[in-house]
Amino acid sequence: YFGARFVVQGAPVIGAAWGWSPLLVGLLPVAIGTALPEAAAAIAAARRGQGDMVVGHVLGSSLFNLLVVVGGMAALRPLPLPESFVRLELPAAIAFVLVLYPMLRGDLRISRNEGLILFVALLGWVALELFVILG
């Protein structure tokens, strides 16, 4: 509770001091900070050879956040979405899925090179977000 309260109250203040919009604050530092425990669990599972656990965790967490958190909050009170969500973030998410899909079709593995491609894609997306939002 206290950690979530700190993030909800503190992140927008820090973002405003940096000149960042609430969307950018949520997309970068808040998203990264809340994903770190998930990344640690995924690393532990991957080291044990439990790729299915890693994929299940990532998909389950993503679907839970999208459907329960966003959907539940919208059910309580409609959530206005920034225009960039429809123009940039949602198409980027769909593009990432389209890039990932062919990687899994063949041998059902993500190789080191494919992992590197995904990581570079993430860096490219972050750079694009910063460029578009910060100008």
C-alpha positions as CSV (number, residue, x, y, z in Angstrom):
1,Y,0.0,0.0,0.0
2,F,2.6,2.5,1.0
3,G,4.8,1.8,-2.0
4,A,1.9,2.2,-4.4
5,R,0.9,5.4,-2.6
6,F,4.4,6.8,-2.9
7,V,4.5,6.1,-6.6
8,V,1.1,7.5,-7.3
9,Q,1.8,10.7,-5.4
10,G,5.6,11.1,-6.1
11,A,6.0,10.1,-9.7
12,P,4.0,12.9,-11.2
13,V,5.8,15.5,-9.1
14,I,9.2,14.1,-10.2
15,G,8.0,14.0,-13.8
16,A,6.7,17.5,-13.7
17,A,10.1,18.6,-12.3
18,W,11.7,16.9,-15.4
19,G,9.2,18.4,-17.7
20,W,7.6,15.0,-18.5
21,S,4.0,14.4,-19.1
22,P,2.1,11.9,-16.8
23,L,2.0,9.5,-19.7
24,L,5.7,9.5,-20.1
25,V,6.3,9.1,-16.4
26,G,4.0,6.1,-16.4
27,L,5.6,4.6,-19.5
28,L,9.1,4.8,-18.4
29,P,10.2,5.2,-14.7
30,V,7.0,3.9,-13.2
31,A,6.6,1.0,-15.6
32,I,10.3,0.0,-15.3
33,G,10.1,0.3,-11.5
34,T,7.0,-1.9,-11.2
35,A,8.4,-4.4,-13.7
36,L,11.7,-5.0,-11.8
37,P,10.3,-7.6,-9.4
38,E,8.7,-9.4,-12.4
39,A,12.0,-9.3,-14.2
40,A,13.8,-10.8,-11.2
41,A,11.2,-13.6,-11.1
42,A,11.6,-14.2,-14.8
43,I,15.4,-14.3,-14.6
44,A,15.2,-16.9,-11.8
45,A,12.8,-19.0,-13.8
46,A,14.9,-18.7,-17.0
47,R,18.0,-19.8,-15.1
48,R,16.2,-22.9,-14.0
49,G,15.2,-23.6,-17.6
50,Q,11.5,-22.8,-17.0
51,G,10.8,-20.8,-20.2
52,D,7.1,-21.7,-19.9
53,M,7.0,-20.0,-16.5
54,V,8.7,-16.9,-17.9
55,V,6.2,-16.6,-20.8
56,G,3.3,-17.4,-18.6
57,H,4.3,-14.8,-16.1
58,V,4.8,-12.1,-18.7
59,L,1.6,-12.8,-20.5
60,G,-0.4,-13.3,-17.3
61,S,0.9,-10.1,-15.8
62,S,0.3,-8.1,-19.0
63,L,-3.2,-9.4,-19.4
64,F,-4.0,-8.9,-15.8
65,N,-2.8,-5.3,-16.0
66,L,-4.7,-4.6,-19.1
67,L,-7.9,-6.3,-18.4
68,V,-8.3,-6.2,-14.6
69,V,-6.5,-3.0,-13.7
70,V,-7.3,-0.8,-16.7
71,G,-10.7,-2.5,-17.3
72,G,-11.6,-2.4,-13.6
73,M,-10.7,1.2,-13.1
74,A,-12.6,2.2,-16.3
75,A,-15.6,0.3,-15.0
76,L,-15.5,2.4,-11.8
77,R,-14.8,5.7,-13.6
78,P,-14.2,6.2,-17.4
79,L,-10.5,6.8,-18.1
80,P,-9.5,9.4,-20.6
81,L,-6.7,8.2,-22.8
82,P,-4.1,10.5,-24.4
83,E,-4.3,10.7,-28.2
84,S,-0.7,9.3,-28.4
85,F,-2.0,6.0,-26.9
86,V,-4.0,5.4,-30.1
87,R,-1.4,6.9,-32.4
88,L,1.8,5.5,-30.9
89,E,1.7,3.2,-27.8
90,L,-1.0,0.8,-29.0
91,P,0.5,0.4,-32.5
92,A,3.9,-0.1,-31.0
93,A,2.5,-2.9,-28.7
94,I,0.9,-4.6,-31.7
95,A,4.1,-4.2,-33.7
96,F,6.1,-5.9,-30.9
97,V,3.7,-8.8,-30.9
98,L,4.0,-9.1,-34.7
99,V,7.8,-9.1,-34.4
100,L,7.7,-11.7,-31.6
101,Y,5.3,-14.1,-33.4
102,P,7.5,-15.3,-36.2
103,M,10.4,-15.8,-33.7
104,L,8.2,-18.4,-31.9
105,R,6.7,-20.1,-34.9
106,G,9.7,-22.2,-35.9
107,D,11.5,-23.8,-33.0
108,L,9.4,-22.3,-30.2
109,R,12.5,-20.7,-28.7
110,I,13.8,-17.2,-28.5
111,S,17.5,-17.2,-29.4
112,R,20.1,-14.9,-28.1
113,N,20.0,-12.9,-31.3
114,E,16.2,-12.7,-31.2
115,G,16.4,-11.6,-27.6
116,L,18.9,-8.9,-28.7
117,I,16.5,-7.8,-31.4
118,L,13.7,-7.5,-28.8
119,F,15.9,-5.5,-26.5
120,V,17.0,-3.1,-29.3
121,A,13.3,-2.8,-30.3
122,L,12.6,-1.7,-26.7
123,L,15.4,0.9,-26.8
124,G,14.1,2.2,-30.1
125,W,10.6,2.5,-28.7
126,V,11.9,4.4,-25.6
127,A,13.9,6.7,-27.9
128,L,10.8,7.3,-30.0
129,E,8.6,8.0,-27.0
130,L,11.2,10.5,-25.7
131,F,11.5,12.1,-29.1
132,V,7.8,12.4,-29.7
133,I,6.7,13.5,-26.2
134,L,9.7,15.7,-25.4
135,G,10.0,17.1,-28.9
